[in-house]
Amino acid sequence: MTCRICENAGGNKTFTVPEMMFGCGDEFLYFQCARCGCLQIAEFSADLSKYYPPNYYSFAEPAPRQSAPPDLQKIRDQHAIFGKGILGRMLHAGFPNAHMRGSLLSELPGLKKSARILDIGSGSGALLYTLQENGFIKLPGTPNKRKTFLIFI
């Protein structure tokens, strides 16, 4: 297995990970590069439609919903990113940012605005836009509505 980032092929650690969203029981082989630390899938399935059906949640536009005023949106999104603030928690509960759903950013200890975040499959770029609006500046992304995951470098 050769790393797609740094092309290292030696000493990589492998992991077998079960599919958990649809419960189909399929397992996937991932590896972590011994040189750069990137965690990546070993091989992509030839047919991803089983894992990304037409009604897959990230393909749908968020339902129109009354939003908080812009200043409060920023407080809400800062809570979604950093997991701090009572007002942000309340706003996040009442007026969640659909683009932050499932990002798990608030679970990363010590996340800083200087972090380099690569969003592969960034779709419309809405998550990257939200991060940029909250002070993150190292945010490359690749548009692709079929796969979305974040890599922290």
MIDOSE-1310 file (N, C-alpha, C; in nm, 2 decimals, decimal comma, always signed):
residues 153
mtcr	+0,08/-0,12/+0,00/+0,00/+0,00/+0,00/+0,09/+0,12/+0,00; +0,07/+0,21/-0,10/+0,15/+0,33/-0,11/+0,06/+0,45/-0,07; +0,12/+0,53/+0,01/+0,05/+0,65/+0,05/+0,03/+0,75/-0,07; -0,10/+0,79/-0,08/-0,13/+0,88/-0,18/-0,08/+1,03/-0,16
icen	-0,03/+1,05/-0,04/+0,01/+1,19/-0,01/+0,17/+1,20/-0,03; +0,24/+1,11/+0,03/+0,39/+1,12/+0,03/+0,46/+1,00/-0,05; +0,38/+0,91/-0,10/+0,43/+0,79/-0,17/+0,51/+0,69/-0,10; +0,50/+0,70/+0,04/+0,57/+0,60/+0,12/+0,50/+0,46/+0,11
aggn	+0,58/+0,36/+0,10/+0,52/+0,22/+0,09/+0,56/+0,13/+0,20; +0,64/+0,18/+0,29/+0,70/+0,09/+0,39/+0,65/+0,12/+0,53; +0,63/+0,01/+0,61/+0,60/+0,03/+0,75/+0,46/+0,08/+0,78; +0,37/+0,08/+0,69/+0,23/+0,14/+0,71/+0,15/+0,04/+0,80
ktft	+0,08/+0,10/+0,89/-0,01/+0,02/+0,98/-0,15/+0,00/+0,92; -0,21/-0,12/+0,92/-0,34/-0,14/+0,86/-0,45/-0,15/+0,97; -0,57/-0,12/+0,93/-0,69/-0,13/+1,01/-0,80/-0,18/+0,93; -0,88/-0,27/+0,98/-1,00/-0,32/+0,92/-1,12/-0,25/+0,99
vpem	-1,20/-0,17/+0,91/-1,31/-0,09/+0,97/-1,44/-0,14/+0,90; -1,54/-0,17/+0,99/-1,67/-0,21/+0,93/-1,75/-0,08/+0,89; -1,84/-0,10/+0,79/-1,93/+0,00/+0,75/-2,04/+0,01/+0,86; -2,07/+0,13/+0,91/-2,16/+0,14/+1,03/-2,29/+0,22/+0,99
mfgc	-2,29/+0,29/+0,89/-2,41/+0,38/+0,86/-2,53/+0,30/+0,82; -2,51/+0,20/+0,73/-2,63/+0,13/+0,67/-2,63/-0,01/+0,73; -2,53/-0,06/+0,80/-2,54/-0,19/+0,87/-2,52/-0,30/+0,77; -2,46/-0,28/+0,66/-2,45/-0,39/+0,56/-2,34/-0,49/+0,59
gdef	-2,26/-0,46/+0,69/-2,16/-0,56/+0,73/-2,03/-0,56/+0,65; -2,02/-0,48/+0,55/-1,90/-0,48/+0,47/-1,78/-0,42/+0,56; -1,66/-0,47/+0,53/-1,54/-0,42/+0,60/-1,45/-0,36/+0,49; -1,38/-0,25/+0,54/-1,28/-0,18/+0,45/-1,15/-0,18/+0,52
lyfq	-1,04/-0,19/+0,43/-0,91/-0,19/+0,48/-0,86/-0,05/+0,47; -0,81/+0,01/+0,58/-0,75/+0,14/+0,58/-0,60/+0,12/+0,62; -0,52/+0,22/+0,59/-0,38/+0,22/+0,64/-0,34/+0,36/+0,68; -0,25/+0,36/+0,78/-0,19/+0,49/+0,82/-0,04/+0,49/+0,78
carc	-0,01/+0,59/+0,71/+0,13/+0,60/+0,65/+0,23/+0,62/+0,77; +0,33/+0,54/+0,76/+0,44/+0,55/+0,86/+0,52/+0,68/+0,85; +0,52/+0,74/+0,74/+0,60/+0,86/+0,72/+0,52/+0,99/+0,75; +0,41/+1,01/+0,69/+0,33/+1,14/+0,71/+0,22/+1,13/+0,80
gclq	+0,17/+1,00/+0,84/+0,07/+0,98/+0,93/-0,07/+0,99/+0,87; -0,09/+1,01/+0,74/-0,22/+1,02/+0,68/-0,29/+0,88/+0,69; -0,42/+0,89/+0,73/-0,50/+0,77/+0,74/-0,59/+0,77/+0,61; -0,59/+0,66/+0,54/-0,66/+0,65/+0,41/-0,71/+0,51/+0,38
iaef	-0,81/+0,51/+0,30/-0,86/+0,38/+0,26/-0,77/+0,31/+0,16; -0,75/+0,18/+0,17/-0,65/+0,11/+0,08/-0,70/+0,11/-0,06; -0,83/+0,07/-0,08/-0,89/+0,06/-0,21/-1,03/+0,12/-0,21; -1,07/+0,19/-0,31/-1,21/+0,24/-0,32/-1,29/+0,13/-0,39
sadl	-1,41/+0,11/-0,34/-1,50/+0,02/-0,41/-1,54/+0,07/-0,55; -1,55/-0,02/-0,64/-1,58/+0,01/-0,78/-1,72/+0,07/-0,79; -1,81/+0,03/-0,70/-1,95/+0,08/-0,70/-1,98/+0,14/-0,56; -1,98/+0,27/-0,55/-2,01/+0,34/-0,42/-2,16/+0,36/-0,40
skyy	-2,24/+0,33/-0,50/-2,39/+0,36/-0,48/-2,45/+0,29/-0,36; -2,39/+0,18/-0,32/-2,44/+0,10/-0,20/-2,42/+0,19/-0,08; -2,32/+0,27/-0,07/-2,28/+0,35/+0,04/-2,33/+0,49/+0,03; -2,36/+0,54/-0,09/-2,40/+0,67/-0,11/-2,53/+0,67/-0,20
ppny	-2,64/+0,62/-0,15/-2,76/+0,61/-0,23/-2,81/+0,75/-0,27; -2,90/+0,76/-0,36/-2,95/+0,90/-0,41/-3,01/+0,98/-0,29; -3,06/+0,92/-0,19/-3,12/+0,99/-0,08/-3,02/+1,01/+0,04; -2,89/+0,99/+0,01/-2,78/+1,01/+0,11/-2,79/+1,15/+0,17
ysfa	-2,78/+1,17/+0,30/-2,81/+1,30/+0,36/-2,73/+1,41/+0,31; -2,60/+1,39/+0,27/-2,52/+1,51/+0,23/-2,56/+1,55/+0,09; -2,64/+1,48/+0,01/-2,67/+1,52/-0,12/-2,79/+1,61/-0,12; -2,87/+1,61/-0,01/-2,99/+1,69/+0,00/-2,96/+1,83/+0,04
epap	-3,04/+1,92/-0,01/-3,02/+2,06/+0,04/-3,09/+2,07/+0,17; -3,04/+2,14/+0,27/-3,10/+2,15/+0,40/-3,24/+2,22/+0,38; -3,33/+2,17/+0,47/-3,46/+2,22/+0,47/-3,46/+2,37/+0,50; -3,54/+2,45/+0,44/-3,54/+2,59/+0,48/-3,58/+2,60/+0,62
rqsa	-3,52/+2,69/+0,69/-3,54/+2,70/+0,83/-3,51/+2,84/+0,88; -3,58/+2,89/+0,97/-3,55/+3,03/+1,02/-3,41/+3,02/+1,08; -3,33/+3,12/+1,05/-3,19/+3,12/+1,10/-3,18/+3,23/+1,20; -3,07/+3,21/+1,28/-3,04/+3,32/+1,37/-2,97/+3,44/+1,30
ppdl	-2,98/+3,56/+1,36/-2,91/+3,67/+1,29/-2,76/+3,64/+1,28; -2,69/+3,71/+1,18/-2,55/+3,68/+1,15/-2,46/+3,68/+1,27; -2,47/+3,77/+1,36/-2,38/+3,78/+1,48/-2,40/+3,66/+1,56; -2,53/+3,61/+1,58/-2,56/+3,49/+1,66/-2,52/+3,37/+1,59
qkir	-2,52/+3,37/+1,45/-2,48/+3,25/+1,37/-2,33/+3,22/+1,40; -2,25/+3,33/+1,41/-2,11/+3,31/+1,44/-2,09/+3,25/+1,58; -2,16/+3,29/+1,68/-2,15/+3,24/+1,81/-2,19/+3,09/+1,81; -2,30/+3,06/+1,73/-2,35/+2,92/+1,72/-2,24/+2,83/+1,66
dqha	-2,18/+2,88/+1,55/-2,09/+2,80/+1,47/-1,96/+2,79/+1,55; -1,92/+2,89/+1,63/-1,80/+2,87/+1,71/-1,82/+2,76/+1,82; -1,95/+2,75/+1,86/-1,98/+2,64/+1,96/-1,96/+2,51/+1,88; -2,02/+2,50/+1,76/-2,01/+2,37/+1,68/-1,86/+2,33/+1,65
ifgk	-1,78/+2,43/+1,64/-1,64/+2,41/+1,60/-1,56/+2,38/+1,73; -1,57/+2,46/+1,83/-1,48/+2,45/+1,95/-1,55/+2,39/+2,07; -1,69/+2,37/+2,07/-1,76/+2,31/+2,18/-1,77/+2,39/+2,30; -1,76/+2,52/+2,29/-1,76/+2,61/+2,41/-1,87/+2,71/+2,40
gilg	-1,92/+2,76/+2,51/-2,01/+2,87/+2,52/-2,15/+2,82/+2,53; -2,22/+2,88/+2,64/-2,36/+2,84/+2,67/-2,45/+2,90/+2,57; -2,43/+3,02/+2,53/-2,52/+3,08/+2,43/-2,51/+3,01/+2,30; -2,38/+2,98/+2,26/-2,36/+2,90/+2,13/-2,43/+2,77/+2,14
rmlh	-2,42/+2,70/+2,25/-2,49/+2,57/+2,26/-2,64/+2,58/+2,25; -2,70/+2,68/+2,30/-2,84/+2,70/+2,29/-2,88/+2,74/+2,15; -2,80/+2,82/+2,08/-2,83/+2,86/+1,94/-2,81/+2,73/+1,85; -2,70/+2,65/+1,88/-2,68/+2,53/+1,80/-2,79/+2,43/+1,82
agfp	-2,85/+2,43/+1,94/-2,97/+2,34/+1,96/-3,09/+2,39/+1,89; -3,11/+2,52/+1,89/-3,24/+2,58/+1,83/-3,23/+2,61/+1,68; -3,11/+2,64/+1,64/-3,09/+2,69/+1,50/-2,96/+2,62/+1,45; -2,95/+2,49/+1,44/-2,82/+2,43/+1,40/-2,78/+2,46/+1,25
nahm	-2,65/+2,47/+1,23/-2,60/+2,49/+1,10/-2,59/+2,35/+1,03; -2,68/+2,33/+0,93/-2,68/+2,20/+0,87/-2,55/+2,16/+0,81; -2,46/+2,26/+0,77/-2,33/+2,22/+0,71/-2,23/+2,18/+0,82; -2,26/+2,20/+0,95/-2,17/+2,16/+1,05/-2,21/+2,02/+1,11
rgsl	-2,33/+1,97/+1,07/-2,38/+1,85/+1,12/-2,28/+1,73/+1,09; -2,24/+1,66/+1,19/-2,16/+1,55/+1,17/-2,01/+1,58/+1,15; -1,97/+1,71/+1,17/-1,83/+1,74/+1,14/-1,74/+1,69/+1,25; -1,79/+1,68/+1,38/-1,71/+1,63/+1,49/-1,59/+1,72/+1,53
lsel	-1,59/+1,84/+1,47/-1,48/+1,93/+1,50/-1,47/+1,96/+1,65; -1,58/+1,98/+1,72/-1,57/+2,01/+1,86/-1,51/+1,90/+1,95; -1,50/+1,78/+1,89/-1,44/+1,67/+1,97/-1,29/+1,67/+1,96; -1,23/+1,75/+1,87/-1,09/+1,75/+1,86/-1,02/+1,84/+1,96
pglk	-0,94/+1,78/+2,05/-0,88/+1,86/+2,16/-0,78/+1,95/+2,10; -0,78/+2,07/+2,15/-0,68/+2,17/+2,11/-0,68/+2,22/+1,97; -0,80/+2,21/+1,90/-0,82/+2,26/+1,77/-0,79/+2,41/+1,76; -0,71/+2,45/+1,68/-0,67/+2,60/+1,66/-0,71/+2,65/+1,52
ksar	-0,73/+2,78/+1,51/-0,76/+2,84/+1,39/-0,65/+2,83/+1,29; -0,53/+2,80/+1,33/-0,41/+2,78/+1,25/-0,40/+2,64/+1,19; -0,49/+2,55/+1,23/-0,49/+2,41/+1,18/-0,51/+2,41/+1,03; -0,44/+2,32/+0,97/-0,45/+2,29/+0,82/-0,56/+2,18/+0,81
ildi	-0,67/+2,22/+0,74/-0,78/+2,12/+0,73/-0,81/+2,10/+0,58; -0,80/+1,98/+0,54/-0,83/+1,95/+0,40/-0,96/+1,88/+0,39; -1,06/+1,94/+0,32/-1,19/+1,88/+0,31/-1,20/+1,82/+0,17; -1,19/+1,68/+0,17/-1,20/+1,61/+0,04/-1,35/+1,58/+0,02
gsgs	-1,40/+1,62/-0,10/-1,54/+1,60/-0,13/-1,62/+1,72/-0,06; -1,57/+1,84/-0,08/-1,63/+1,95/-0,01/-1,76/+2,00/-0,06; -1,81/+1,93/-0,16/-1,94/+1,96/-0,22/-1,95/+2,11/-0,26; -2,05/+2,18/-0,20/-2,06/+2,32/-0,23/-1,96/+2,41/-0,16
gall	-1,89/+2,36/-0,07/-1,79/+2,43/+0,01/-1,84/+2,50/+0,13; -1,97/+2,47/+0,17/-2,04/+2,54/+0,28/-1,96/+2,52/+0,41; -1,91/+2,40/+0,44/-1,84/+2,38/+0,56/-1,71/+2,46/+0,56; -1,64/+2,46/+0,45/-1,52/+2,54/+0,45/-1,55/+2,69/+0,46
ytlq	-1,66/+2,73/+0,40/-1,70/+2,87/+0,42/-1,73/+2,91/+0,56; -1,80/+2,82/+0,63/-1,83/+2,84/+0,78/-1,70/+2,85/+0,86; -1,60/+2,76/+0,83/-1,47/+2,76/+0,90/-1,40/+2,89/+0,87; -1,40/+2,93/+0,74/-1,33/+3,06/+0,70/-1,40/+3,18/+0,78
engf	-1,53/+3,18/+0,79/-1,60/+3,29/+0,86/-1,56/+3,29/+1,00; -1,51/+3,18/+1,06/-1,48/+3,17/+1,20/-1,33/+3,18/+1,22; -1,25/+3,22/+1,12/-1,11/+3,25/+1,14/-1,01/+3,15/+1,09; -1,06/+3,04/+1,03/-0,96/+2,94/+0,98/-0,92/+2,99/+0,84
iklp	-0,79/+2,97/+0,81/-0,74/+3,02/+0,68/-0,67/+2,91/+0,60; -0,64/+2,80/+0,65/-0,57/+2,69/+0,58/-0,67/+2,59/+0,54; -0,75/+2,61/+0,44/-0,87/+2,53/+0,41/-0,88/+2,48/+0,27; -0,79/+2,40/+0,21/-0,81/+2,35/+0,08/-0,92/+2,25/+0,07
gtpn	-0,99/+2,24/-0,04/-1,10/+2,15/-0,05/-1,11/+2,10/-0,20; -1,17/+1,99/-0,22/-1,20/+1,94/-0,35/-1,35/+1,92/-0,37; -1,41/+1,98/-0,47/-1,55/+1,96/-0,48/-1,59/+1,82/-0,53; -1,67/+1,75/-0,46/-1,72/+1,62/-0,50/-1,83/+1,58/-0,40
krkt	-1,95/+1,57/-0,45/-2,06/+1,54/-0,37/-2,07/+1,39/-0,33; -1,98/+1,31/-0,38/-1,99/+1,17/-0,35/-1,92/+1,13/-0,22; -1,81/+1,20/-0,19/-1,73/+1,16/-0,07/-1,69/+1,29/+0,00; -1,71/+1,29/+0,13/-1,67/+1,40/+0,21/-1,60/+1,35/+0,34
flif	-1,48/+1,39/+0,36/-1,42/+1,37/+0,49/-1,31/+1,47/+0,51; -1,28/+1,50/+0,63/-1,18/+1,60/+0,67/-1,05/+1,53/+0,70; -0,94/+1,59/+0,66/-0,80/+1,55/+0,70/-0,74/+1,66/+0,77; -0,68/+1,64/+0,89/-0,61/+1,74/+0,97/-0,46/+1,71/+0,95
i	-0,39/+1,81/+0,90/-0,25/+1,79/+0,87/-0,17/+1,86/+0,97
